[in-house]
């Protein structure tokens, strides 16, 4: 099951479970759409995978299957990774 991480790993922007701005790679690295599109240009350099829209979990399912609260942030942001 997807973790639905709560923030962009580049800029630390909040990305709640219902966010249409969240992008993920196959390892669930999570980014906001501005960072995914401009800084990372649609691909994450760590895994080489493409960044795609993160599915949104229906609110009714979040009660039983909550989103992660663990924030992940790249030490130097993604500008260093790109």
Biopython code that builds the backbone (N, CA, C, O; Angstrom):
import numpy as np
from Bio.PDB.StructureBuilder import StructureBuilder

atoms = [
    (1, "UNK", "N", (0.844, -1.170, 0.000)),
    (1, "UNK", "CA", (0.000, 0.000, 0.000)),
    (1, "UNK", "C", (0.892, 1.238, 0.000)),
    (1, "UNK", "O", (1.906, 1.275, 0.697)),
    (2, "UNK", "N", (0.521, 2.238, -0.771)),
    (2, "UNK", "CA", (1.288, 3.476, -0.833)),
    (2, "UNK", "C", (1.319, 4.172, 0.522)),
    (2, "UNK", "O", (0.326, 4.195, 1.249)),
    (3, "UNK", "N", (2.477, 4.739, 0.845)),
    (3, "UNK", "CA", (2.618, 5.461, 2.109)),
    (3, "UNK", "C", (1.909, 6.809, 2.100)),
    (3, "UNK", "O", (1.487, 7.287, 3.153)),
    (4, "UNK", "N", (1.770, 7.429, 0.939)),
    (4, "UNK", "CA", (1.218, 8.784, 0.837)),
    (4, "UNK", "C", (1.995, 9.729, 1.753)),
    (4, "UNK", "O", (1.452, 10.287, 2.707)),
    (5, "UNK", "N", (3.274, 9.893, 1.436)),
    (5, "UNK", "CA", (4.146, 10.752, 2.241)),
    (5, "UNK", "C", (3.619, 12.185, 2.242)),
    (5, "UNK", "O", (3.029, 12.638, 1.261)),
    (6, "UNK", "N", (3.838, 12.903, 3.362)),
    (6, "UNK", "CA", (3.164, 14.187, 3.568)),
    (6, "UNK", "C", (3.827, 15.429, 2.982)),
    (6, "UNK", "O", (3.304, 16.533, 3.137)),
    (7, "UNK", "N", (4.977, 15.268, 2.307)),
    (7, "UNK", "CA", (5.669, 16.475, 1.853)),
    (7, "UNK", "C", (6.520, 16.215, 0.618)),
    (7, "UNK", "O", (6.826, 15.074, 0.275)),
    (8, "UNK", "N", (6.895, 17.321, -0.044)),
    (8, "UNK", "CA", (7.826, 17.269, -1.168)),
    (8, "UNK", "C", (9.230, 17.081, -0.604)),
    (8, "UNK", "O", (9.642, 17.803, 0.304)),
    (9, "UNK", "N", (9.957, 16.120, -1.138)),
    (9, "UNK", "CA", (11.305, 15.850, -0.654)),
    (9, "UNK", "C", (12.303, 16.922, -1.090)),
    (9, "UNK", "O", (13.412, 16.977, -0.559)),
    (10, "UNK", "N", (11.933, 17.767, -2.040)),
    (10, "UNK", "CA", (12.818, 18.858, -2.489)),
    (10, "UNK", "C", (12.626, 20.116, -1.656)),
    (10, "UNK", "O", (13.575, 20.629, -1.063)),
    (11, "UNK", "N", (11.390, 20.612, -1.614)),
    (11, "UNK", "CA", (11.130, 21.927, -1.016)),
    (11, "UNK", "C", (10.341, 21.862, 0.289)),
    (11, "UNK", "O", (10.098, 22.896, 0.911)),
    (12, "UNK", "N", (9.944, 20.677, 0.709)),
    (12, "UNK", "CA", (9.204, 20.439, 1.952)),
    (12, "UNK", "C", (7.774, 20.983, 1.930)),
    (12, "UNK", "O", (7.165, 21.152, 2.986)),
    (13, "UNK", "N", (7.236, 21.255, 0.755)),
    (13, "UNK", "CA", (5.843, 21.700, 0.643)),
    (13, "UNK", "C", (4.921, 20.599, 1.149)),
    (13, "UNK", "O", (5.156, 19.424, 0.866)),
    (14, "UNK", "N", (3.889, 20.952, 1.885)),
    (14, "UNK", "CA", (2.904, 19.982, 2.355)),
    (14, "UNK", "C", (2.151, 19.386, 1.172)),
    (14, "UNK", "O", (1.716, 20.102, 0.270)),
    (15, "UNK", "N", (2.005, 18.068, 1.190)),
    (15, "UNK", "CA", (1.249, 17.349, 0.156)),
    (15, "UNK", "C", (0.275, 16.404, 0.856)),
    (15, "UNK", "O", (0.574, 15.223, 1.037)),
    (16, "UNK", "N", (-0.888, 16.921, 1.248)),
    (16, "UNK", "CA", (-1.869, 16.069, 1.925)),
    (16, "UNK", "C", (-2.347, 14.947, 1.009)),
    (16, "UNK", "O", (-2.166, 15.028, -0.206)),
    (17, "UNK", "N", (-2.945, 13.915, 1.563)),
    (17, "UNK", "CA", (-3.358, 12.752, 0.768)),
    (17, "UNK", "C", (-4.241, 13.090, -0.428)),
    (17, "UNK", "O", (-4.216, 12.379, -1.433)),
    (18, "UNK", "N", (-5.022, 14.165, -0.335)),
    (18, "UNK", "CA", (-5.929, 14.528, -1.432)),
    (18, "UNK", "C", (-5.268, 15.430, -2.476)),
    (18, "UNK", "O", (-5.927, 15.844, -3.429)),
    (19, "UNK", "N", (-3.984, 15.739, -2.317)),
    (19, "UNK", "CA", (-3.308, 16.663, -3.223)),
    (19, "UNK", "C", (-3.173, 16.109, -4.635)),
    (19, "UNK", "O", (-2.708, 14.987, -4.837)),
    (20, "UNK", "N", (-3.588, 16.917, -5.607)),
    (20, "UNK", "CA", (-3.408, 16.558, -7.012)),
    (20, "UNK", "C", (-2.020, 16.968, -7.495)),
    (20, "UNK", "O", (-1.638, 16.651, -8.622)),
    (21, "UNK", "N", (-1.259, 17.674, -6.645)),
    (21, "UNK", "CA", (0.090, 18.123, -7.001)),
    (21, "UNK", "C", (1.171, 17.098, -6.715)),
    (21, "UNK", "O", (2.300, 17.273, -7.174)),
    (22, "UNK", "N", (0.877, 16.038, -5.980)),
    (22, "UNK", "CA", (1.900, 15.072, -5.575)),
    (22, "UNK", "C", (2.336, 14.197, -6.744)),
    (22, "UNK", "O", (1.513, 13.713, -7.521)),
    (23, "UNK", "N", (3.649, 14.004, -6.853)),
    (23, "UNK", "CA", (4.249, 13.124, -7.865)),
    (23, "UNK", "C", (5.117, 12.109, -7.140)),
    (23, "UNK", "O", (5.754, 12.442, -6.141)),
    (24, "UNK", "N", (5.151, 10.866, -7.634)),
    (24, "UNK", "CA", (5.967, 9.823, -7.014)),
    (24, "UNK", "C", (6.723, 9.038, -8.076)),
    (24, "UNK", "O", (6.349, 9.017, -9.249)),
    (25, "UNK", "N", (7.812, 8.383, -7.626)),
    (25, "UNK", "CA", (8.523, 7.439, -8.490)),
    (25, "UNK", "C", (8.166, 6.025, -8.018)),
    (25, "UNK", "O", (7.351, 5.871, -7.109)),
    (26, "UNK", "N", (8.751, 5.016, -8.610)),
    (26, "UNK", "CA", (8.397, 3.638, -8.256)),
    (26, "UNK", "C", (8.834, 3.261, -6.838)),
    (26, "UNK", "O", (8.378, 2.252, -6.302)),
    (27, "UNK", "N", (9.715, 4.062, -6.224)),
    (27, "UNK", "CA", (10.135, 3.824, -4.842)),
    (27, "UNK", "C", (9.381, 4.711, -3.856)),
    (27, "UNK", "O", (9.717, 4.753, -2.673)),
    (28, "UNK", "N", (8.366, 5.417, -4.342)),
    (28, "UNK", "CA", (7.516, 6.309, -3.559)),
    (28, "UNK", "C", (8.207, 7.582, -3.102)),
    (28, "UNK", "O", (7.713, 8.253, -2.196)),
    (29, "UNK", "N", (9.346, 7.934, -3.707)),
    (29, "UNK", "CA", (9.905, 9.258, -3.461)),
    (29, "UNK", "C", (8.822, 10.236, -3.891)),
    (29, "UNK", "O", (8.189, 10.044, -4.929)),
    (30, "UNK", "N", (8.606, 11.270, -3.111)),
    (30, "UNK", "CA", (7.449, 12.140, -3.303)),
    (30, "UNK", "C", (7.868, 13.592, -3.511)),
    (30, "UNK", "O", (8.714, 14.119, -2.788)),
    (31, "UNK", "N", (7.265, 14.226, -4.507)),
    (31, "UNK", "CA", (7.605, 15.599, -4.866)),
    (31, "UNK", "C", (6.353, 16.366, -5.257)),
    (31, "UNK", "O", (5.350, 15.773, -5.658)),
    (32, "UNK", "N", (6.416, 17.684, -5.139)),
    (32, "UNK", "CA", (5.319, 18.507, -5.643)),
    (32, "UNK", "C", (5.497, 18.651, -7.155)),
    (32, "UNK", "O", (6.597, 18.465, -7.673)),
    (33, "UNK", "N", (4.432, 18.977, -7.849)),
    (33, "UNK", "CA", (4.520, 19.066, -9.305)),
    (33, "UNK", "C", (5.495, 20.139, -9.777)),
    (33, "UNK", "O", (6.190, 19.897, -10.764)),
    (34, "UNK", "N", (5.598, 21.332, -9.131)),
    (34, "UNK", "CA", (6.602, 22.294, -9.602)),
    (34, "UNK", "C", (8.035, 21.752, -9.528)),
    (34, "UNK", "O", (8.809, 21.939, -10.467)),
    (35, "UNK", "N", (8.395, 21.090, -8.435)),
    (35, "UNK", "CA", (9.753, 20.526, -8.328)),
    (35, "UNK", "C", (9.937, 19.379, -9.325)),
    (35, "UNK", "O", (10.984, 19.272, -9.964)),
    (36, "UNK", "N", (8.921, 18.525, -9.458)),
    (36, "UNK", "CA", (9.018, 17.397, -10.388)),
    (36, "UNK", "C", (9.194, 17.877, -11.819)),
    (36, "UNK", "O", (9.979, 17.307, -12.576)),
    (37, "UNK", "N", (8.465, 18.924, -12.192)),
    (37, "UNK", "CA", (8.497, 19.412, -13.574)),
    (37, "UNK", "C", (9.710, 20.285, -13.883)),
    (37, "UNK", "O", (10.301, 20.163, -14.956)),
    (38, "UNK", "N", (10.087, 21.163, -12.955)),
    (38, "UNK", "CA", (11.146, 22.123, -13.266)),
    (38, "UNK", "C", (12.524, 21.670, -12.795)),
    (38, "UNK", "O", (13.475, 21.685, -13.577)),
    (39, "UNK", "N", (12.646, 21.273, -11.554)),
    (39, "UNK", "CA", (13.950, 20.885, -11.013)),
    (39, "UNK", "C", (14.365, 19.502, -11.505)),
    (39, "UNK", "O", (15.500, 19.308, -11.942)),
    (40, "UNK", "N", (13.451, 18.551, -11.433)),
    (40, "UNK", "CA", (13.782, 17.160, -11.773)),
    (40, "UNK", "C", (13.440, 16.791, -13.207)),
    (40, "UNK", "O", (13.837, 15.728, -13.685)),
    (41, "UNK", "N", (12.718, 17.643, -13.887)),
    (41, "UNK", "CA", (12.355, 17.438, -15.293)),
    (41, "UNK", "C", (11.692, 16.077, -15.551)),
    (41, "UNK", "O", (11.939, 15.432, -16.570)),
    (42, "UNK", "N", (10.842, 15.657, -14.594)),
    (42, "UNK", "CA", (10.043, 14.452, -14.766)),
    (42, "UNK", "C", (10.715, 13.135, -14.429)),
    (42, "UNK", "O", (10.078, 12.084, -14.511)),
    (43, "UNK", "N", (12.000, 13.165, -14.047)),
    (43, "UNK", "CA", (12.719, 11.935, -13.686)),
    (43, "UNK", "C", (13.515, 12.154, -12.410)),
    (43, "UNK", "O", (14.067, 13.231, -12.184)),
    (44, "UNK", "N", (13.567, 11.128, -11.585)),
    (44, "UNK", "CA", (14.309, 11.233, -10.341)),
    (44, "UNK", "C", (15.686, 10.627, -10.524)),
    (44, "UNK", "O", (15.787, 9.456, -10.890)),
    (45, "UNK", "N", (16.756, 11.381, -10.283)),
    (45, "UNK", "CA", (18.105, 10.896, -10.568)),
    (45, "UNK", "C", (18.559, 9.721, -9.710)),
    (45, "UNK", "O", (19.418, 8.957, -10.150)),
    (46, "UNK", "N", (18.019, 9.545, -8.501)),
    (46, "UNK", "CA", (18.467, 8.418, -7.658)),
    (46, "UNK", "C", (18.119, 7.067, -8.262)),
    (46, "UNK", "O", (18.953, 6.161, -8.280)),
    (47, "UNK", "N", (16.902, 6.925, -8.753)),
    (47, "UNK", "CA", (16.477, 5.629, -9.290)),
    (47, "UNK", "C", (16.323, 5.648, -10.809)),
    (47, "UNK", "O", (16.207, 4.595, -11.435)),
    (48, "UNK", "N", (16.322, 6.842, -11.402)),
    (48, "UNK", "CA", (16.151, 6.951, -12.841)),
    (48, "UNK", "C", (14.718, 6.776, -13.298)),
    (48, "UNK", "O", (14.432, 6.798, -14.495)),
    (49, "UNK", "N", (13.819, 6.603, -12.344)),
    (49, "UNK", "CA", (12.423, 6.370, -12.681)),
    (49, "UNK", "C", (11.685, 7.646, -13.026)),
    (49, "UNK", "O", (12.103, 8.747, -12.669)),
    (50, "UNK", "N", (10.578, 7.471, -13.728)),
    (50, "UNK", "CA", (9.752, 8.627, -14.063)),
    (50, "UNK", "C", (8.906, 9.021, -12.865)),
    (50, "UNK", "O", (8.615, 8.199, -11.996)),
    (51, "UNK", "N", (8.525, 10.260, -12.829)),
    (51, "UNK", "CA", (7.650, 10.775, -11.785)),
    (51, "UNK", "C", (6.246, 10.879, -12.351)),
    (51, "UNK", "O", (6.029, 11.495, -13.394)),
    (52, "UNK", "N", (5.298, 10.274, -11.657)),
    (52, "UNK", "CA", (3.913, 10.250, -12.115)),
    (52, "UNK", "C", (3.001, 10.775, -11.007)),
    (52, "UNK", "O", (3.402, 10.849, -9.846)),
    (53, "UNK", "N", (1.793, 11.131, -11.370)),
    (53, "UNK", "CA", (0.827, 11.617, -10.385)),
    (53, "UNK", "C", (0.573, 10.536, -9.333)),
    (53, "UNK", "O", (0.356, 9.370, -9.661)),
    (54, "UNK", "N", (0.603, 10.943, -8.073)),
    (54, "UNK", "CA", (0.333, 10.003, -6.983)),
    (54, "UNK", "C", (-1.169, 9.768, -6.881)),
    (54, "UNK", "O", (-1.941, 10.726, -6.860)),
    (55, "UNK", "N", (-1.590, 8.518, -6.818)),
    (55, "UNK", "CA", (-3.026, 8.257, -6.649)),
    (55, "UNK", "C", (-3.530, 8.859, -5.337)),
    (55, "UNK", "O", (-2.799, 8.934, -4.349)),
    (56, "UNK", "N", (-4.780, 9.280, -5.350)),
    (56, "UNK", "CA", (-5.387, 9.840, -4.150)),
    (56, "UNK", "C", (-6.270, 8.784, -3.506)),
    (56, "UNK", "O", (-7.111, 8.176, -4.167)),
    (57, "UNK", "N", (-6.073, 8.573, -2.220)),
    (57, "UNK", "CA", (-6.873, 7.614, -1.465)),
    (57, "UNK", "C", (-8.165, 8.298, -1.043)),
    (57, "UNK", "O", (-8.129, 9.408, -0.512)),
    (58, "UNK", "N", (-9.306, 7.652, -1.272)),
    (58, "UNK", "CA", (-10.581, 8.249, -0.859)),
    (58, "UNK", "C", (-10.597, 8.537, 0.647)),
    (58, "UNK", "O", (-10.068, 7.758, 1.440)),
    (59, "UNK", "N", (-11.195, 9.639, 1.020)),
    (59, "UNK", "CA", (-11.257, 10.036, 2.427)),
    (59, "UNK", "C", (-11.830, 8.932, 3.307)),
    (59, "UNK", "O", (-11.394, 8.758, 4.445)),
    (60, "UNK", "N", (-12.796, 8.191, 2.795)),
    (60, "UNK", "CA", (-13.396, 7.111, 3.592)),
    (60, "UNK", "C", (-12.393, 6.008, 3.917)),
    (60, "UNK", "O", (-12.543, 5.317, 4.925)),
    (61, "UNK", "N", (-11.387, 5.837, 3.090)),
    (61, "UNK", "CA", (-10.365, 4.805, 3.325)),
    (61, "UNK", "C", (-9.212, 5.314, 4.186)),
    (61, "UNK", "O", (-8.478, 4.517, 4.769)),
    (62, "UNK", "N", (-9.046, 6.638, 4.271)),
    (62, "UNK", "CA", (-7.969, 7.198, 5.082)),
    (62, "UNK", "C", (-8.152, 6.917, 6.569)),
    (62, "UNK", "O", (-7.174, 6.871, 7.315)),
    (63, "UNK", "N", (-9.378, 6.731, 7.000)),
    (63, "UNK", "CA", (-9.616, 6.411, 8.409)),
    (63, "UNK", "C", (-8.996, 5.073, 8.778)),
    (63, "UNK", "O", (-8.363, 4.949, 9.826)),
    (64, "UNK", "N", (-9.172, 4.083, 7.933)),
    (64, "UNK", "CA", (-8.627, 2.752, 8.193)),
    (64, "UNK", "C", (-7.186, 2.620, 7.716)),
    (64, "UNK", "O", (-6.398, 1.887, 8.313)),
    (65, "UNK", "N", (-6.840, 3.324, 6.647)),
    (65, "UNK", "CA", (-5.505, 3.247, 6.049)),
    (65, "UNK", "C", (-4.936, 4.663, 5.936)),
    (65, "UNK", "O", (-4.924, 5.240, 4.849)),
    (66, "UNK", "N", (-4.460, 5.230, 7.066)),
    (66, "UNK", "CA", (-4.014, 6.626, 7.059)),
    (66, "UNK", "C", (-2.728, 6.842, 6.262)),
    (66, "UNK", "O", (-1.940, 5.922, 6.047)),
    (67, "UNK", "N", (-2.548, 8.082, 5.837)),
    (67, "UNK", "CA", (-1.322, 8.477, 5.145)),
    (67, "UNK", "C", (-0.174, 8.521, 6.147)),
    (67, "UNK", "O", (-0.392, 8.636, 7.353)),
    (68, "UNK", "N", (1.027, 8.431, 5.643)),
    (68, "UNK", "CA", (2.217, 8.533, 6.482)),
    (68, "UNK", "C", (2.325, 9.944, 7.055)),
    (68, "UNK", "O", (1.886, 10.912, 6.434)),
    (69, "UNK", "N", (2.907, 10.048, 8.237)),
    (69, "UNK", "CA", (3.197, 11.352, 8.830)),
    (69, "UNK", "C", (4.699, 11.617, 8.853)),
    (69, "UNK", "O", (5.134, 12.686, 9.281)),
    (70, "UNK", "N", (5.486, 10.659, 8.399)),
    (70, "UNK", "CA", (6.951, 10.800, 8.387)),
    (70, "UNK", "C", (7.388, 11.670, 7.214)),
    (70, "UNK", "O", (7.162, 11.331, 6.053)),
    (71, "UNK", "N", (8.013, 12.790, 7.537)),
    (71, "UNK", "CA", (8.488, 13.720, 6.508)),
    (71, "UNK", "C", (9.877, 13.282, 6.054)),
    (71, "UNK", "O", (10.739, 12.963, 6.873)),
    (72, "UNK", "N", (10.081, 13.273, 4.734)),
    (72, "UNK", "CA", (11.372, 12.948, 4.138)),
    (72, "UNK", "C", (11.821, 14.182, 3.379)),
    (72, "UNK", "O", (11.050, 14.750, 2.606)),
    (73, "UNK", "N", (13.056, 14.602, 3.588)),
    (73, "UNK", "CA", (13.570, 15.792, 2.923)),
    (73, "UNK", "C", (15.010, 15.550, 2.521)),
    (73, "UNK", "O", (15.822, 15.115, 3.338)),
    (74, "UNK", "N", (15.333, 15.829, 1.267)),
    (74, "UNK", "CA", (16.701, 15.709, 0.778)),
    (74, "UNK", "C", (17.556, 16.741, 1.517)),
    (74, "UNK", "O", (17.152, 17.896, 1.648)),
    (75, "UNK", "N", (18.722, 16.337, 1.996)),
    (75, "UNK", "CA", (19.572, 17.199, 2.816)),
    (75, "UNK", "C", (19.872, 18.542, 2.149)),
    (75, "UNK", "O", (19.844, 19.579, 2.812)),
    (76, "UNK", "N", (20.155, 18.533, 0.861)),
    (76, "UNK", "CA", (20.487, 19.759, 0.148)),
    (76, "UNK", "C", (19.410, 20.132, -0.883)),
    (76, "UNK", "O", (19.673, 20.904, -1.805)),
    (77, "UNK", "N", (18.221, 19.590, -0.724)),
    (77, "UNK", "CA", (17.181, 19.831, -1.713)),
    (77, "UNK", "C", (17.500, 19.081, -3.000)),
    (77, "UNK", "O", (18.507, 18.378, -3.071)),
    (78, "UNK", "N", (16.684, 19.218, -3.980)),
    (78, "UNK", "CA", (16.879, 18.478, -5.224)),
    (78, "UNK", "C", (17.735, 19.211, -6.242)),
    (78, "UNK", "O", (18.155, 18.611, -7.231)),
    (79, "UNK", "N", (18.002, 20.479, -6.026)),
    (79, "UNK", "CA", (18.838, 21.212, -6.980)),
    (79, "UNK", "C", (20.216, 20.572, -7.072)),
    (79, "UNK", "O", (20.835, 20.594, -8.136)),
    (80, "UNK", "N", (20.708, 20.001, -5.969)),
    (80, "UNK", "CA", (22.017, 19.342, -5.973)),
    (80, "UNK", "C", (21.952, 18.009, -6.699)),
    (80, "UNK", "O", (22.951, 17.564, -7.265)),
    (81, "UNK", "N", (20.777, 17.360, -6.690)),
    (81, "UNK", "CA", (20.631, 16.039, -7.306)),
    (81, "UNK", "C", (20.449, 16.133, -8.818)),
    (81, "UNK", "O", (20.836, 15.224, -9.553)),
    (82, "UNK", "N", (19.860, 17.229, -9.275)),
    (82, "UNK", "CA", (19.534, 17.353, -10.697)),
    (82, "UNK", "C", (20.765, 17.546, -11.556)),
    (82, "UNK", "O", (20.655, 17.666, -12.776)),
]
sb = StructureBuilder()
sb.init_structure("model")
sb.init_model(0)
sb.init_chain("A")
sb.init_seg("    ")
for serial, (resi, resn, name, xyz) in enumerate(atoms, 1):
    if name == "N":
        sb.init_residue(resn, " ", resi, " ")
    sb.init_atom(name, np.array(xyz, "f"), 0.0, 1.0, " ", f" {name:<3s}", serial, name[0])
structure = sb.get_structure()
